[in-house]
Amino acid sequence: MQSRTFFAALAVATAAPLIAMPLYAMAPALAPAPLTAIVVAAWVLTAYGHVLSTLWFGADPDYAPVVRANRWRMIASLAIIPAAAGGVALASPLASAWAYAAFLVWQAHHYNRQNYGILSFAAARDGTGPLPREVGLILNLTTVAGALGMVTLPTIYPRGLPLLAFQTGPAVLVGRCVAIACFIAAAAVIARILWREKRLRQGPTVLVFLALSGVFFLPSLLPGAQQAAFWPFAMAHGAQYLVIMGVTSKRARHAWPRIAGVSAVAIALGAAAFQLPRLVLAQAYMGVVMWHFLADARLWRLRDPAVRMIVRQRFDFLFAPRPLPGPSEARAGDAAVRA
């Protein structure tokens, strides 16, 4: 794969849901049945399929030492965390609602860590050098905005959970105002670093993904259905991850039989998860997503020489030939492609 193709796929994967889903959500009842079916299929693939595609690393021979060295995090937690989340839902729906709100905050952070990783790849492709510190500030501001939008929107929560105090009345309005202020501040910081950093202005790939990162959570300001306020950036994140995992898996040894097997399992489990009828099962799936967060944070940790070598081999089309970075350099890019 060439770097231009890779970033074009990432740009489409990010922008298409952010634009198309709010338009679709304006009048879903008027959409023709085939379009609705396509939207639902895309949601299952990107939202559920991308989480379950983390199972790939268990089939990747190059990652076997990393998985073995972190059995509790990679394997045991896949049973423990969903069981604990389901148990909390069974014991106390109110406690489960608070747990889900905390999970949504973590999810917003998780989404933007991947955006930071993509920006790091874009900077490598454009040769602009390390990303300025302010990029972290931009993403922190939009993370706060996205988290506020998610936690205050009841339609995102599984059915059967009680409303929390910040999901009704003036609290929602305050949350929206703070989120808008965060988006405005992030835009101001973007303008400032582009004015100050000529090297960024000369990096077209960085500019594209800096803009997409800045607007990533904007749909969270929309009221009402989750198809408008949550699905756009959730689908964008999942689609990004599938593009990245496509490169990672395709360039592994003896890839295609393993890809076919993992894809079949991920699609089947994703379709089943989409149909989960009971609160306890839905919250258990939240635990699966939390496992995905934890596993990916380790599987993409570039401070680990083994992980760093795999990533640089699989994504060699992004990097100019040079010696592998030491631990201090790797720490600066540790968030790269962390889903």
VENCORFEN-V760447 format. One record per residue. N is the residue number from 1. PHI is phi in whole degrees, 0 to 359 (999 if undefined). OMEGA is omega in whole degrees, 0 to 359 (NA if undefined). Layout:
BEGIN
N:PHI:OMEGA
N:PHI:OMEGA
END
This chain:
BEGIN
1:999:175
2:271:183
3:298:180
4:297:179
5:296:180
6:300:182
7:286:174
8:296:178
9:296:178
10:296:180
11:295:178
12:295:180
13:300:181
14:278:189
15:285:186
16:302:179
17:294:181
18:297:181
19:268:190
20:285:187
21:293:176
22:300:178
23:295:178
24:297:184
25:290:179
26:298:182
27:209:182
28:298:181
29:293:180
30:271:182
31:287:177
32:296:183
33:305:179
34:300:179
35:294:178
36:299:179
37:297:179
38:295:180
39:297:179
40:297:179
41:297:178
42:295:178
43:295:180
44:299:182
45:293:186
46:280:184
47:282:182
48:271:183
49:297:183
50:291:177
51:297:184
52:285:177
53:292:173
54:300:176
55:301:180
56:307:187
57:297:175
58:287:179
59:258:183
60:272:184
61:297:181
62:291:180
63:270:183
64:305:179
65:298:179
66:293:179
67:296:180
68:297:182
69:285:183
70:228:187
71:301:182
72:297:181
73:287:186
74:274:189
75:246:185
76:297:182
77:295:179
78:294:175
79:265:188
80:289:186
81:293:177
82:300:179
83:296:179
84:294:180
85:295:177
86:295:178
87:295:178
88:297:179
89:298:180
90:290:184
91:280:186
92:205:176
93:302:179
94:294:177
95:298:179
96:294:177
97:295:177
98:295:178
99:297:180
100:291:177
101:298:177
102:297:177
103:299:180
104:296:176
105:297:178
106:299:180
107:296:178
108:300:177
109:299:180
110:300:179
111:301:184
112:282:172
113:295:176
114:293:177
115:299:177
116:295:178
117:299:178
118:295:176
119:298:177
120:296:176
121:297:180
122:297:178
123:296:177
124:295:181
125:293:182
126:278:182
127:68:183
128:273:183
129:87:182
130:301:176
131:292:176
132:298:178
133:303:183
134:296:177
135:298:175
136:299:178
137:296:179
138:302:182
139:290:176
140:295:179
141:296:181
142:288:174
143:297:177
144:300:180
145:298:180
146:295:180
147:296:178
148:297:179
149:298:183
150:286:187
151:292:182
152:266:183
153:252:185
154:298:185
155:291:178
156:281:186
157:284:176
158:300:178
159:295:178
160:103:178
161:270:179
162:286:176
163:291:174
164:264:187
165:301:184
166:274:178
167:257:182
168:226:169
169:60:185
170:299:182
171:299:179
172:295:179
173:297:178
174:299:178
175:300:179
176:295:180
177:296:178
178:295:179
179:298:178
180:299:178
181:299:179
182:294:178
183:296:179
184:296:179
185:297:179
186:297:178
187:297:179
188:295:179
189:293:176
190:300:179
191:300:182
192:295:183
193:288:177
194:289:176
195:293:186
196:274:188
197:255:179
198:298:182
199:298:178
200:287:178
201:297:181
202:268:179
203:253:185
204:298:181
205:292:177
206:298:181
207:298:181
208:299:186
209:279:171
210:293:177
211:295:180
212:295:177
213:293:180
214:294:182
215:257:189
216:305:184
217:264:181
218:304:178
219:301:180
220:296:177
221:281:181
222:284:179
223:278:169
224:95:192
225:294:179
226:293:178
227:298:179
228:265:191
229:263:184
230:230:183
231:303:184
232:304:183
233:278:174
234:295:177
235:292:178
236:298:179
237:299:181
238:297:179
239:294:174
240:304:184
241:297:180
242:293:175
243:297:180
244:297:180
245:291:176
246:300:177
247:293:183
248:301:184
249:283:185
250:295:183
251:264:175
252:280:177
253:288:178
254:50:193
255:286:197
256:296:176
257:299:179
258:291:178
259:300:181
260:298:181
261:294:181
262:294:180
263:297:180
264:297:180
265:295:182
266:296:180
267:294:181
268:296:180
269:292:178
270:296:178
271:297:178
272:293:180
273:296:179
274:297:184
275:262:185
276:303:188
277:269:189
278:253:182
279:302:183
280:300:180
281:291:178
282:297:179
283:288:174
284:297:176
285:294:173
286:305:177
287:297:176
288:296:179
289:295:177
290:296:174
291:300:178
292:302:177
293:302:184
294:295:182
295:295:182
296:295:179
297:301:178
298:271:185
299:289:178
300:249:182
301:282:186
302:285:174
303:291:177
304:282:182
305:303:180
306:295:178
307:294:182
308:300:180
309:295:180
310:297:182
311:299:181
312:292:177
313:288:183
314:288:183
315:246:183
316:296:180
317:290:180
318:265:190
319:243:171
320:289:179
321:301:178
322:195:180
323:300:177
324:299:180
325:291:175
326:281:183
327:302:182
328:292:178
329:290:181
330:296:182
331:299:181
332:294:180
333:254:189
334:296:182
335:275:187
336:303:175
337:57:178
338:276:185
339:272:NA
END
